[in-house]
Amino acid sequence: MQVFVRDNNVEQALRILKKKMQREGVFREMRRARFYEKPSVKAAREKSEAIRRAHKLARKQAIREGLIAAPVKKPRDPSKGLKAQLSNASGTTQG
């Protein structure tokens, strides 16, 4: 895994690295590896994860084919975004 630091912006590079690690499942794997997992428990977990992945794939396929309706996304409130929070915290007023 590789992240480039641009303009000495280490904070942004760290955010990107954490996001990539989250996507790859590194944190989940580290948490799981803290304690010993019995082989029978490991097999049951892997089987349930495979079933969950298969169901998710089947659901996405059914949505693509139009067999079931896609879930309705909630509209995002722009006042709750990160940029709005940052501009409010800096003391600027919009008007």
DOGUMI-386211 format. One record per atom (N, C-alpha, C): residue number from 1; residue in one letter; atom name; x negated, y negated, z. Coordinates in Angstrom, 3 decimals, padded with zeros to 6 digits. Atoms other than C-alpha are relative to their C-alpha. Layout:
(nuza NUM, "a", "CA", (X, Y, Z))
...
This chain:
(nuza 1, "m", "N", (-000.849, 001.159, 000.000))
(nuza 1, "m", "CA", (000.000, 000.000, 000.000))
(nuza 1, "m", "C", (-000.907, -001.237, 000.000))
(nuza 2, "q", "N", (000.877, 001.150, 000.173))
(nuza 2, "q", "CA", (-001.419, -003.366, -000.956))
(nuza 2, "q", "C", (000.823, -001.282, -000.014))
(nuza 3, "v", "N", (-000.650, 001.303, -000.043))
(nuza 3, "v", "CA", (-000.423, -006.945, -000.184))
(nuza 3, "v", "C", (-001.082, -001.047, -000.191))
(nuza 4, "f", "N", (000.963, 001.065, 000.260))
(nuza 4, "f", "CA", (-002.247, -009.976, -001.528))
(nuza 4, "f", "C", (000.367, -001.232, 000.821))
(nuza 5, "v", "N", (-000.187, 001.228, -000.755))
(nuza 5, "v", "CA", (-002.710, -013.057, 000.660))
(nuza 5, "v", "C", (-000.266, -001.159, -000.939))
(nuza 6, "r", "N", (000.142, 001.151, 000.894))
(nuza 6, "r", "CA", (-002.123, -016.189, -001.367))
(nuza 6, "r", "C", (-000.087, -001.279, 000.814))
(nuza 7, "d", "N", (000.164, 001.316, -000.631))
(nuza 7, "d", "CA", (-003.271, -019.653, -000.266))
(nuza 7, "d", "C", (-000.151, 000.106, 001.520))
(nuza 8, "n", "N", (000.222, -000.232, -001.439))
(nuza 8, "n", "CA", (-004.365, -018.291, 003.151))
(nuza 8, "n", "C", (001.304, 000.080, 000.787))
(nuza 9, "n", "N", (-001.300, -000.111, -000.655))
(nuza 9, "n", "CA", (-000.682, -017.657, 003.956))
(nuza 9, "n", "C", (000.150, 001.421, 000.553))
(nuza 10, "v", "N", (000.014, -001.335, -000.595))
(nuza 10, "v", "CA", (-001.149, -014.681, 006.279))
(nuza 10, "v", "C", (001.385, 000.391, 000.505))
(nuza 11, "e", "N", (-001.339, -000.311, -000.525))
(nuza 11, "e", "CA", (002.339, -014.948, 007.812))
(nuza 11, "e", "C", (000.894, 000.575, -001.093))
(nuza 12, "q", "N", (-000.818, -000.496, 001.101))
(nuza 12, "q", "CA", (004.001, -014.474, 004.430))
(nuza 12, "q", "C", (-000.462, 001.389, -000.426))
(nuza 13, "a", "N", (000.523, -001.315, 000.368))
(nuza 13, "a", "CA", (001.690, -011.556, 003.615))
(nuza 13, "a", "C", (000.429, 001.049, 001.014))
(nuza 14, "l", "N", (-000.455, -000.940, -001.019))
(nuza 14, "l", "CA", (002.594, -009.918, 006.933))
(nuza 14, "l", "C", (001.471, 000.344, -000.178))
(nuza 15, "r", "N", (-001.432, -000.258, 000.231))
(nuza 15, "r", "CA", (006.317, -010.329, 006.219))
(nuza 15, "r", "C", (000.181, 000.968, -001.165))
(nuza 16, "i", "N", (-000.111, -000.862, 001.175))
(nuza 16, "i", "CA", (005.851, -008.729, 002.808))
(nuza 16, "i", "C", (-000.443, 001.421, 000.335))
(nuza 17, "l", "N", (000.498, -001.322, -000.389))
(nuza 17, "l", "CA", (003.807, -005.874, 004.300))
(nuza 17, "l", "C", (001.030, 000.731, 000.848))
(nuza 18, "k", "N", (-001.012, -000.634, -000.847))
(nuza 18, "k", "CA", (006.440, -005.193, 006.971))
(nuza 18, "k", "C", (001.197, 000.461, -000.816))
(nuza 19, "k", "N", (-001.142, -000.361, 000.839))
(nuza 19, "k", "CA", (009.187, -005.199, 004.346))
(nuza 19, "k", "C", (-000.309, 001.248, -000.827))
(nuza 20, "k", "N", (000.393, -001.171, 000.781))
(nuza 20, "k", "CA", (007.251, -002.723, 002.183))
(nuza 20, "k", "C", (-000.053, 001.249, 000.873))
(nuza 21, "m", "N", (000.086, -001.141, -000.910))
(nuza 21, "m", "CA", (006.561, -000.475, 005.172))
(nuza 21, "m", "C", (001.389, 000.471, 000.408))
(nuza 22, "q", "N", (-001.377, -000.352, -000.348))
(nuza 22, "q", "CA", (010.238, -000.594, 006.134))
(nuza 22, "q", "C", (000.645, 000.789, -001.131))
(nuza 23, "r", "N", (-000.576, -000.671, 001.160))
(nuza 23, "r", "CA", (011.270, 000.374, 002.600))
(nuza 23, "r", "C", (-000.544, 001.412, -000.175))
(nuza 24, "e", "N", (000.630, -001.307, 000.169))
(nuza 24, "e", "CA", (008.808, 003.274, 002.529))
(nuza 24, "e", "C", (000.338, 000.958, 001.138))
(nuza 25, "g", "N", (-000.362, -000.858, -001.120))
(nuza 25, "g", "CA", (010.055, 004.577, 005.886))
(nuza 25, "g", "C", (-001.152, 000.278, 000.942))
(nuza 26, "v", "N", (001.172, -000.216, -000.849))
(nuza 26, "v", "CA", (006.707, 004.220, 007.676))
(nuza 26, "v", "C", (000.373, -000.125, 001.472))
(nuza 27, "f", "N", (-000.377, 000.206, -001.397))
(nuza 27, "f", "CA", (008.249, 002.875, 010.887))
(nuza 27, "f", "C", (000.845, 001.159, 000.518))
(nuza 28, "r", "N", (-000.849, -001.131, -000.384))
(nuza 28, "r", "CA", (010.847, 005.643, 010.959))
(nuza 28, "r", "C", (-000.857, 001.236, 000.247))
(nuza 29, "e", "N", (000.893, -001.155, -000.122))
(nuza 29, "e", "CA", (008.126, 008.236, 010.458))
(nuza 29, "e", "C", (-000.864, -000.115, 001.260))
(nuza 30, "m", "N", (000.813, 000.191, -001.208))
(nuza 30, "m", "CA", (005.956, 006.739, 013.226))
(nuza 30, "m", "C", (000.823, 000.281, 001.257))
(nuza 31, "r", "N", (-000.867, -000.224, -001.149))
(nuza 31, "r", "CA", (008.874, 006.762, 015.656))
(nuza 31, "r", "C", (000.277, 001.495, 000.165))
(nuza 32, "r", "N", (-000.293, -001.425, -000.043))
(nuza 32, "r", "CA", (009.635, 010.363, 014.746))
(nuza 32, "r", "C", (-001.216, 000.799, 000.459))
(nuza 33, "a", "N", (001.215, -000.745, -000.310))
(nuza 33, "a", "CA", (005.997, 011.439, 015.188))
(nuza 33, "a", "C", (-000.493, -000.224, 001.427))
(nuza 34, "r", "N", (000.441, 000.246, -001.369))
(nuza 34, "r", "CA", (005.746, 010.150, 018.766))
(nuza 34, "r", "C", (000.046, 001.252, 000.856))
(nuza 35, "f", "N", (-000.188, -001.196, -000.800))
(nuza 35, "f", "CA", (006.996, 013.417, 020.227))
(nuza 35, "f", "C", (000.054, 001.216, -000.904))
(nuza 36, "y", "N", (-000.046, -001.252, 000.754))
(nuza 36, "y", "CA", (006.794, 017.025, 019.152))
(nuza 36, "y", "C", (001.446, 000.318, -000.357))
(nuza 37, "e", "N", (-001.326, -000.381, 000.471))
(nuza 37, "e", "CA", (009.737, 018.194, 017.097))
(nuza 37, "e", "C", (-000.025, 001.488, -000.317))
(nuza 38, "k", "N", (-000.026, -001.443, 000.235))
(nuza 38, "k", "CA", (010.611, 021.861, 017.185))
(nuza 38, "k", "C", (000.324, 000.275, -001.469))
(nuza 39, "p", "N", (-000.262, -000.309, 001.417))
(nuza 39, "p", "CA", (010.644, 023.518, 013.742))
(nuza 39, "p", "C", (001.486, 000.142, -000.329))
(nuza 40, "s", "N", (-001.436, -000.160, 000.276))
(nuza 40, "s", "CA", (014.338, 024.382, 014.064))
(nuza 40, "s", "C", (000.689, -001.359, -000.032))
(nuza 41, "v", "N", (-000.579, 001.338, -000.025))
(nuza 41, "v", "CA", (015.206, 020.767, 014.935))
(nuza 41, "v", "C", (-000.418, -000.760, -001.253))
(nuza 42, "k", "N", (000.509, 000.669, 001.200))
(nuza 42, "k", "CA", (013.014, 019.514, 012.084))
(nuza 42, "k", "C", (000.759, 000.467, -001.241))
(nuza 43, "a", "N", (-000.722, -000.541, 001.152))
(nuza 43, "a", "CA", (014.726, 021.842, 009.591))
(nuza 43, "a", "C", (001.427, -000.523, -000.038))
(nuza 44, "a", "N", (-001.381, 000.501, -000.056))
(nuza 44, "a", "CA", (018.182, 020.753, 010.775))
(nuza 44, "a", "C", (000.045, -001.470, -000.395))
(nuza 45, "r", "N", (000.040, 001.431, 000.339))
(nuza 45, "r", "CA", (017.218, 017.060, 010.510))
(nuza 45, "r", "C", (-000.223, -000.195, -001.487))
(nuza 46, "e", "N", (000.279, 000.134, 001.435))
(nuza 46, "e", "CA", (015.759, 017.478, 007.028))
(nuza 46, "e", "C", (001.199, 000.412, -000.839))
(nuza 47, "k", "N", (-001.187, -000.434, 000.729))
(nuza 47, "k", "CA", (018.863, 019.363, 005.908))
(nuza 47, "k", "C", (001.090, -001.067, 000.039))
(nuza 48, "s", "N", (-001.028, 001.034, -000.097))
(nuza 48, "s", "CA", (021.186, 016.663, 007.223))
(nuza 48, "s", "C", (-000.392, -001.241, -000.800))
(nuza 49, "e", "N", (000.447, 001.126, 000.810))
(nuza 49, "e", "CA", (019.049, 013.962, 005.575))
(nuza 49, "e", "C", (000.217, 000.277, -001.486))
(nuza 50, "a", "N", (-000.210, -000.365, 001.401))
(nuza 50, "a", "CA", (019.226, 015.841, 002.267))
(nuza 50, "a", "C", (001.481, -000.090, -000.360))
(nuza 51, "i", "N", (-001.442, 000.079, 000.234))
(nuza 51, "i", "CA", (023.007, 016.118, 002.583))
(nuza 51, "i", "C", (000.427, -001.457, -000.105))
(nuza 52, "r", "N", (-000.337, 001.423, 000.019))
(nuza 52, "r", "CA", (023.235, 012.392, 003.356))
(nuza 52, "r", "C", (-000.434, -000.632, -001.318))
(nuza 53, "r", "N", (000.477, 000.537, 001.281))
(nuza 53, "r", "CA", (021.115, 011.563, 000.289))
(nuza 53, "r", "C", (000.868, 000.468, -001.156))
(nuza 54, "a", "N", (-000.835, -000.539, 001.075))
(nuza 54, "a", "CA", (023.221, 013.841, -001.913))
(nuza 54, "a", "C", (001.361, -000.685, -000.032))
(nuza 55, "h", "N", (-001.294, 000.685, -000.063))
(nuza 55, "h", "CA", (026.457, 012.234, -000.694))
(nuza 55, "h", "C", (-000.116, -001.428, -000.523))
(nuza 56, "k", "N", (000.204, 001.374, 000.450))
(nuza 56, "k", "CA", (025.043, 008.759, -001.300))
(nuza 56, "k", "C", (-000.148, -000.040, -001.519))
(nuza 57, "l", "N", (000.187, -000.065, 001.439))
(nuza 57, "l", "CA", (023.945, 009.725, -004.810))
(nuza 57, "l", "C", (001.318, 000.294, -000.712))
(nuza 58, "a", "N", (-001.292, -000.329, 000.609))
(nuza 58, "a", "CA", (027.342, 011.273, -005.579))
(nuza 58, "a", "C", (000.951, -001.192, 000.055))
(nuza 59, "r", "N", (-000.862, 001.172, -000.125))
(nuza 59, "r", "CA", (029.123, 008.171, -004.273))
(nuza 59, "r", "C", (-000.389, -001.059, -001.025))
(nuza 60, "k", "N", (000.452, 000.986, 000.985))
(nuza 60, "k", "CA", (026.975, 005.879, -006.440))
(nuza 60, "k", "C", (000.372, 000.423, -001.415))
(nuza 61, "q", "N", (-000.345, -000.515, 001.325))
(nuza 61, "q", "CA", (027.563, 008.106, -009.471))
(nuza 61, "q", "C", (001.494, -000.166, -000.269))
(nuza 62, "a", "N", (-001.449, 000.141, 000.162))
(nuza 62, "a", "CA", (031.333, 008.080, -008.884))
(nuza 62, "a", "C", (000.376, -001.460, -000.214))
(nuza 63, "i", "N", (-000.275, 001.433, 000.196))
(nuza 63, "i", "CA", (031.293, 004.280, -008.624))
(nuza 63, "i", "C", (-000.376, -000.402, -001.421))
(nuza 64, "r", "N", (000.437, 000.330, 001.363))
(nuza 64, "r", "CA", (029.313, 004.034, -011.880))
(nuza 64, "r", "C", (000.985, 000.509, -001.047))
(nuza 65, "e", "N", (-000.932, -000.589, 000.962))
(nuza 65, "e", "CA", (031.782, 006.323, -013.649))
(nuza 65, "e", "C", (001.414, -000.544, 000.157))
(nuza 66, "g", "N", (-001.308, 000.596, -000.203))
(nuza 66, "g", "CA", (034.745, 004.386, -012.264))
(nuza 66, "g", "C", (000.994, 000.902, 000.685))
(nuza 67, "l", "N", (-000.918, -000.916, -000.678))
(nuza 67, "l", "CA", (036.191, 007.284, -010.298))
(nuza 67, "l", "C", (000.479, -000.560, 001.332))
(nuza 68, "i", "N", (-000.395, 000.653, -001.233))
(nuza 68, "i", "CA", (036.197, 005.308, -007.061))
(nuza 68, "i", "C", (-000.378, -001.476, -000.092))
(nuza 69, "a", "N", (000.256, 001.437, 000.035))
(nuza 69, "a", "CA", (036.250, 001.575, -006.410))
(nuza 69, "a", "C", (-001.272, -000.320, 000.776))
(nuza 70, "a", "N", (001.207, 000.449, -000.689))
(nuza 70, "a", "CA", (033.048, -000.164, -005.432))
(nuza 70, "a", "C", (000.399, -000.735, 001.273))
(nuza 71, "p", "N", (-000.330, 000.725, -001.230))
(nuza 71, "p", "CA", (032.958, -001.533, -001.886))
(nuza 71, "p", "C", (-000.037, -001.502, -000.237))
(nuza 72, "v", "N", (-000.091, 001.443, 000.160))
(nuza 72, "v", "CA", (033.899, -005.188, -001.627))
(nuza 72, "v", "C", (-001.070, -000.649, 000.867))
(nuza 73, "k", "N", (001.051, 000.677, -000.752))
(nuza 73, "k", "CA", (030.933, -007.328, -000.622))
(nuza 73, "k", "C", (000.576, -001.243, 000.657))
(nuza 74, "k", "N", (-000.440, 001.193, -000.712))
(nuza 74, "k", "CA", (031.525, -010.001, 001.984))
(nuza 74, "k", "C", (-000.731, -001.209, -000.583))
(nuza 75, "p", "N", (000.694, 001.195, 000.493))
(nuza 75, "p", "CA", (030.787, -013.498, 000.720))
(nuza 75, "p", "C", (-000.938, -000.530, 001.076))
(nuza 76, "r", "N", (000.999, 000.501, -000.947))
(nuza 76, "r", "CA", (027.647, -014.923, 002.320))
(nuza 76, "r", "C", (000.302, -001.440, 000.371))
(nuza 77, "d", "N", (-000.192, 001.355, -000.502))
(nuza 77, "d", "CA", (027.956, -018.019, 004.462))
(nuza 77, "d", "C", (-001.328, -000.738, -000.132))
(nuza 78, "p", "N", (001.284, 000.670, 000.209))
(nuza 78, "p", "CA", (025.260, -020.436, 003.248))
(nuza 78, "p", "C", (-000.494, -000.734, 001.239))
(nuza 79, "s", "N", (000.439, 000.715, -001.201))
(nuza 79, "s", "CA", (025.203, -022.200, 006.627))
(nuza 79, "s", "C", (-000.755, 000.919, 000.959))
(nuza 80, "k", "N", (000.690, -000.945, -000.874))
(nuza 80, "k", "CA", (023.803, -019.031, 008.228))
(nuza 80, "k", "C", (-001.316, 000.481, -000.594))
(nuza 81, "g", "N", (001.231, -000.421, 000.647))
(nuza 81, "g", "CA", (020.840, -018.681, 005.868))
(nuza 81, "g", "C", (-001.233, -000.517, 000.715))
(nuza 82, "l", "N", (001.256, 000.372, -000.630))
(nuza 82, "l", "CA", (017.208, -019.015, 006.864))
(nuza 82, "l", "C", (-000.375, -001.441, -000.303))
(nuza 83, "k", "N", (000.351, 001.370, 000.352))
(nuza 83, "k", "CA", (016.662, -022.270, 004.969))
(nuza 83, "k", "C", (000.864, -001.000, 000.755))
(nuza 84, "a", "N", (-000.879, 000.896, -000.743))
(nuza 84, "a", "CA", (019.684, -023.852, 006.654))
(nuza 84, "a", "C", (-000.424, -000.077, 001.459))
(nuza 85, "q", "N", (000.450, -000.006, -001.385))
(nuza 85, "q", "CA", (018.404, -022.792, 010.065))
(nuza 85, "q", "C", (-001.281, -000.795, 000.146))
(nuza 86, "l", "N", (001.259, 000.727, -000.067))
(nuza 86, "l", "CA", (014.944, -024.161, 009.326))
(nuza 86, "l", "C", (000.218, -001.499, -000.145))
(nuza 87, "s", "N", (-000.232, 001.432, 000.186))
(nuza 87, "s", "CA", (016.258, -027.490, 008.075))
(nuza 87, "s", "C", (000.717, -000.597, 001.205))
(nuza 88, "n", "N", (-000.679, 000.497, -001.197))
(nuza 88, "n", "CA", (018.537, -027.819, 011.125))
(nuza 88, "n", "C", (-000.965, -000.079, 001.180))
(nuza 89, "a", "N", (000.948, -000.012, -001.109))
(nuza 89, "a", "CA", (015.685, -026.954, 013.480))
(nuza 89, "a", "C", (-001.001, -001.138, -000.116))
(nuza 90, "s", "N", (000.980, 001.071, 000.166))
(nuza 90, "s", "CA", (013.405, -029.601, 011.982))
(nuza 90, "s", "C", (000.588, -001.371, 000.275))
(nuza 91, "g", "N", (-000.630, 001.258, -000.356))
(nuza 91, "g", "CA", (015.915, -032.302, 012.822))
(nuza 91, "g", "C", (000.544, -000.776, -001.172))
(nuza 92, "t", "N", (-000.551, 000.692, 001.150))
(nuza 92, "t", "CA", (016.944, -033.229, 009.308))
(nuza 92, "t", "C", (001.497, 000.177, -000.027))
(nuza 93, "t", "N", (-001.450, -000.085, 000.104))
(nuza 93, "t", "CA", (020.562, -033.972, 008.725))
(nuza 93, "t", "C", (000.399, -000.027, -001.456))
(nuza 94, "q", "N", (-000.493, -000.013, 001.379))
(nuza 94, "q", "CA", (022.450, -033.208, 005.590))
(nuza 94, "q", "C", (001.196, -000.919, -000.055))
(nuza 95, "g", "N", (-001.142, 000.895, 000.035))
(nuza 95, "g", "CA", (024.848, -035.796, 004.441))
(nuza 95, "g", "C", (000.183, -000.722, -001.260))
